Structure formats: C-alpha cells, structure tokens
Amino acid sequence: MRPTQKKIPQRNSTRLKATETCELMNFLLAKMGGMSRNAAKALLAHRQVMVNDEITTQYNKELIAGDTVVINSTRGNVELNHPKLKIIFEDQYLIVVEKKEGLLTVSTGKGDETTAFSILKFYVKNCSPQNRIFVVHRIDRETSGIIVFAKTREIQLAMQEHWHEVVTRRVYVTLVEGKVEKEKDTIITWLSENEKSLKIHSSQTDNGGQQAITHYRVVKSNDKLSLLEVELDTGRKNQIRVHMQGLGHPIVGDKKYGSTTSPIGRMGLHARILAFIHPMTLEEVKFETPVPRSFLNPFH
C-alpha cells in the first residue's frame, strides 16, 4: 500500500516534454523562447537542467519522445568528487549515494569526524548557504552501499514516517564464514538490544523484541566462504549481522557478531539494491550497485 502523501512545496522550475528524438541543446534552444546557445550552456554548466529527474550537463544528450526536461530557476550543486562517497542519483528532492566501508552515515557525537552527512552538507551548501540535507536512513560504518538523503525536512519526514510502506525492496550481499549448506531459507526471530553492550540479541520466540525477517540464497560458496544475497522484509538494527551469526556463519570481519576471520580486510556486507516509492512522483525508483570485487575474489 502506498502512503498517503502530504503536499510538499515544489521548487520553481519549467517542465517540458520531448515529442521527438533530438539533442538536448537543440531542444533547449527551440523551447526556451530565443535563448542563446551560451545561456543554454550556462544552464547545463550550473546543473540546472534535469532529464527524467536526473541532473545532466551533457549538451548533446539524446532525447527521445516522452522524455521530461526540467529547467530549475536555481543553480544545482557542483559535482561531488570524494573517494568514500559517490552520488548515483540526484533530483530536487533526494540524493541517493553509494557509501564506501569505513565511513559513518552520521556523526556519533564523539569528535568532528567526516561522515556521509557532513560530505553532502558541504556539497549542497557549496552551491547556496541556504541548502540543507537530511538523513532518511543509515547503514553501519563498516557496511558499504546505498543510502538516501532528503533535501527538505518535509521529504525526510514523509519518507521516515512511512519507511516500511515506501520501501519496496532492500537487497544486500554478504560474505560469510564457512559453506552454507541450505541453498535458500527464511530466518524469522525477535531482536532486542542490550543497553549496556549495545549488542543485539536474537530469540526464536517472541520475547517482546522486534520481529526480524531475512530471506537469503547462496550465490557462490567454497569450503571456507559463502557469498549470499540477502533480502529484508524488516530493517532492524544489525539484523543481517545477528541472523548470520545465528545461522552459524558470521559475516567475515564482523568480530562483534562472532567472526574470527577477515579475509578481505573489511566487514563483508554491502547494501546492493534499494527500491522505493518516490515521495513526489509516487512512482517506484530502483537503485543498484555492483557486488564489491573483494567479495568475489575468493571464488576465482
């Protein structure tokens, strides 16, 4: 069921539709009422043009009939170049990124360390000091993969309040210790957190904790390691890590939950696919990242 959507104010923009195949530059010159070529190039350079809700700076990008072109009244952000964070989608409302392992999503409050949030905050403010960024969800420091950030408080709240309804698919890949014998299975337990150790504990019966449901299938395996694709019905804290420990095959590099080996020099967990209902268009969007090469190397 899709959530009831609040009316969220849209930014000033001009929305146009392509009716035939043509280059973006020619389309802009034809549609923007006598705009000069230099003015059109400036719009592109300032990241004010979006094709099908993605910012583009490519003047010769080919449009096909039905493509939507949006020209924003304010400048977009300069491109982000950071070794630990890559933008895979950006529109007026959201930024979707791929985070590398070793980078916190947000600060723990213990010092002034670099986080995905601080990198994106600098990125959006580099364009305009009024720009802001908001955390929608997070993944662990040692987990790599996809995270969504909102550009307004309204978008953040709309997504957070209906997170389990708007998210249609969450898929991870994980490298675990040992050979997982069962080709695929579903794990259902109840999770609770120890307030002193901050460690999550799993129970086979309802103990008042949160129910957690994890589906897995074996992608590759040998005598020492297994690569699993894991799909979540619920997104509880440390859910995959606890469930893999309970399976008897802890995630490599995850000492907190039972691992005794670190064959790839990091924790073997990557948020690979995220699909959700876009809070403004109410259409499903899907983002996918490749399996990290280090997860595949043990099987070559």
C-alpha positions in Angstrom: 0.0 0.0 0.0 1.3 3.4 -0.9 1.4 6.0 1.8 -1.0 9.0 1.9 1.2 11.8 0.5 1.4 15.2 2.1 1.5 18.2 -0.2 5.2 19.2 -0.4 6.0 22.5 -2.0 7.9 22.2 -5.2 10.7 24.5 -6.3 10.4 27.0 -9.2 11.0 25.1 -12.4 10.0 24.8 -16.0 8.8 21.3 -17.1 8.9 20.3 -20.7 8.3 17.1 -22.7 10.2 16.0 -25.7 7.9 14.9 -28.6 10.6 13.6 -30.9 14.3 12.4 -31.0 16.7 15.3 -30.8 19.8 16.7 -29.0 19.2 18.4 -25.6 20.9 21.6 -26.8 18.6 21.9 -29.8 15.6 21.2 -27.6 16.5 23.9 -25.2 17.1 26.5 -27.9 13.7 25.6 -29.5 11.7 25.6 -26.3 13.2 28.4 -24.2 12.0 31.4 -26.3 15.0 32.7 -28.1 17.6 31.6 -25.5 21.2 32.0 -26.8 23.5 29.0 -27.1 25.8 30.5 -24.4 22.8 30.9 -22.0 21.8 27.3 -22.6 25.4 26.1 -21.9 25.4 28.1 -18.7 22.2 26.3 -17.5 23.9 23.0 -18.2 27.2 24.0 -16.6 25.3 25.2 -13.5 23.5 21.9 -13.2 20.0 23.5 -13.6 18.8 21.0 -16.3 17.3 17.6 -15.5 16.3 14.9 -17.9 13.9 12.3 -16.5 14.7 13.7 -13.0 18.5 13.3 -13.3 20.8 16.3 -13.5 22.7 16.5 -16.7 25.5 18.7 -18.0 25.7 17.0 -21.4 24.6 19.4 -24.2 24.5 16.6 -26.8 22.5 14.2 -24.7 19.9 12.5 -27.0 16.3 12.9 -26.0 13.5 10.6 -27.2 9.8 11.2 -27.4 8.3 11.2 -23.9 11.5 12.3 -22.1 10.8 15.0 -19.4 13.2 18.0 -19.3 13.1 20.3 -16.2 14.9 23.6 -16.1 15.4 24.8 -12.5 15.5 28.5 -11.6 18.3 28.0 -9.1 21.8 26.5 -9.7 22.5 22.9 -8.9 25.4 21.7 -6.9 28.9 21.3 -8.3 29.9 17.7 -8.9 30.9 15.7 -5.9 34.3 14.0 -6.0 35.1 12.0 -2.9 36.9 8.7 -2.5 34.4 7.4 0.1 31.1 8.7 -1.4 29.5 8.6 -4.8 26.2 10.2 -5.9 24.2 7.8 -8.0 21.0 9.8 -8.3 20.0 13.4 -7.5 16.9 15.4 -8.2 15.2 18.4 -6.5 14.1 16.3 -3.5 16.6 13.5 -2.9 20.2 12.4 -3.1 21.0 8.7 -3.4 24.6 7.8 -2.7 26.9 4.8 -2.6 29.0 4.8 0.6 32.3 3.0 1.0 33.1 1.0 4.1 34.7 2.8 7.0 32.6 6.0 6.6 29.8 6.7 9.2 26.4 7.8 7.8 26.1 10.4 10.6 28.2 11.6 13.5 28.2 9.6 16.8 28.8 12.9 18.6 32.3 11.8 19.6 34.5 14.3 17.8 34.4 16.1 14.5 34.8 13.2 12.1 33.9 13.1 8.4 30.6 11.4 7.7 28.4 10.8 4.6 26.2 13.5 6.1 29.0 16.1 6.5 30.3 15.4 3.0 26.8 16.0 1.5 26.1 19.0 3.7 29.3 20.7 2.3 28.3 19.6 -1.2 24.9 21.2 -1.1 26.0 24.4 0.7 28.8 24.9 -1.8 26.0 26.0 -4.2 24.0 28.0 -1.7 24.4 28.5 2.0 20.6 28.1 2.4 20.7 24.5 1.1 20.3 21.7 3.6 20.4 17.9 3.8 18.5 15.5 5.9 19.2 11.8 6.9 16.4 9.4 5.8 18.0 6.2 7.0 21.5 4.9 7.7 23.8 1.9 7.4 26.7 0.8 9.6 30.1 2.3 9.3 31.7 -0.9 8.1 28.8 -1.7 5.7 29.1 -0.2 2.1 26.3 0.5 -0.2 23.2 2.7 -0.9 21.8 5.4 1.4 19.1 8.0 0.7 19.2 11.6 1.9 16.4 14.2 1.6 16.8 17.9 0.6 13.9 19.2 2.8 12.6 18.3 6.2 9.2 17.6 4.7 10.6 14.9 2.3 12.6 13.4 5.2 9.5 13.1 7.4 7.3 11.8 4.6 9.8 9.0 3.9 10.7 8.2 7.5 7.1 8.1 8.8 6.2 5.6 6.0 9.5 3.9 5.5 8.2 0.3 5.7 5.5 1.2 3.2 7.5 3.2 0.7 10.5 0.8 0.5 9.6 -1.9 -1.9 12.9 -3.8 -2.0 16.1 -4.0 0.1 18.8 -6.4 -1.1 22.3 -6.9 0.4 25.2 -9.2 -0.4 27.2 -10.6 2.3 30.4 -12.7 2.5 30.1 -15.2 5.4 32.4 -17.8 7.1 32.0 -21.4 6.1 30.0 -23.3 3.5 26.2 -22.6 3.9 24.6 -25.9 3.1 21.0 -24.8 2.7 20.6 -23.2 -0.8 18.0 -20.7 0.4 16.0 -20.1 3.5 14.0 -17.5 5.6 15.1 -16.6 9.1 12.5 -15.2 11.5 13.5 -14.2 15.0 12.8 -11.4 17.6 15.6 -8.9 18.2 16.3 -6.9 21.3 19.3 -4.6 22.3 21.4 -4.9 25.4 21.6 -1.4 26.7 25.0 -1.9 28.3 26.8 -3.7 25.5 24.7 -2.1 22.7 24.7 -5.6 21.2 21.6 -7.1 19.5 20.3 -10.4 20.8 18.1 -12.8 18.8 15.3 -15.0 20.1 13.5 -17.8 18.3 10.3 -16.9 20.2 8.6 -13.6 20.8 10.3 -12.1 23.8 8.9 -8.6 23.4 11.6 -7.6 20.9 11.1 -6.6 17.3 10.3 -9.3 14.8 13.0 -9.5 12.1 12.6 -11.4 8.8 15.5 -12.2 6.5 15.5 -14.2 3.2 18.8 -15.5 1.8 20.1 -17.5 -1.1 23.6 -18.8 -1.7 25.2 -17.2 -4.8 28.7 -18.8 -4.5 30.4 -20.9 -2.0 33.5 -23.0 -1.3 34.8 -24.9 1.8 35.8 -21.7 3.6 33.3 -18.9 2.5 29.8 -18.3 1.1 28.5 -15.3 -0.8 24.8 -14.7 0.0 22.2 -12.5 -1.5 20.0 -11.3 1.4 16.6 -9.6 1.1 14.9 -7.9 4.0 11.3 -7.9 4.9 12.2 -5.8 8.0 15.1 -3.4 8.5 16.1 -3.9 12.2 19.4 -2.7 13.6 22.2 -5.1 12.9 19.6 -7.6 11.5 21.7 -9.3 8.9 24.7 -9.5 11.2 22.8 -11.1 14.0 21.0 -13.5 11.7 24.2 -14.7 10.0 25.7 -15.3 13.5 22.6 -17.3 14.4 22.9 -19.3 11.2 26.4 -20.3 12.3 28.0 -18.4 9.5 29.0 -15.0 10.8 29.9 -12.2 8.3 33.6 -12.1 7.7 35.4 -9.3 9.6 32.4 -8.9 12.0 34.1 -9.6 15.4 31.1 -8.1 17.3 28.9 -10.9 16.0 31.2 -13.9 16.0 33.6 -13.7 13.1 37.2 -15.0 13.7 38.5 -14.2 10.2 38.9 -11.2 8.0 39.9 -12.4 4.5 39.0 -9.2 2.7 40.2 -6.7 5.3 36.7 -5.3 5.9 33.3 -6.5 7.0 31.6 -8.4 4.2 28.3 -6.6 4.0 27.1 -4.4 1.1 23.7 -2.7 0.6 23.3 -3.5 -3.1 19.7 -2.7 -4.2 17.2 -0.3 -2.9 13.8 0.4 -4.4 11.2 2.8 -3.0 8.2 4.9 -3.9 9.5 8.4 -4.8 7.8 10.9 -2.3 6.9 13.4 -5.1 6.3 11.4 -8.2 4.8 8.4 -6.3 6.5 6.2 -8.8 8.8 3.3 -7.9 12.5 4.1 -8.3 15.2 1.4 -8.1 18.9 1.8 -7.5 21.5 -0.9 -7.9 25.3 -1.1 -7.2 27.7 -3.9 -8.3 28.9 -6.6 -5.9 32.2 -5.4 -4.5 35.1 -7.1 -6.3 36.7 -8.2 -3.0 33.6 -10.3 -2.2 34.0 -12.2 -5.5 37.8 -12.7 -5.4 37.8 -15.7 -3.0 35.8 -17.7 -5.6 38.1 -17.2 -8.6 
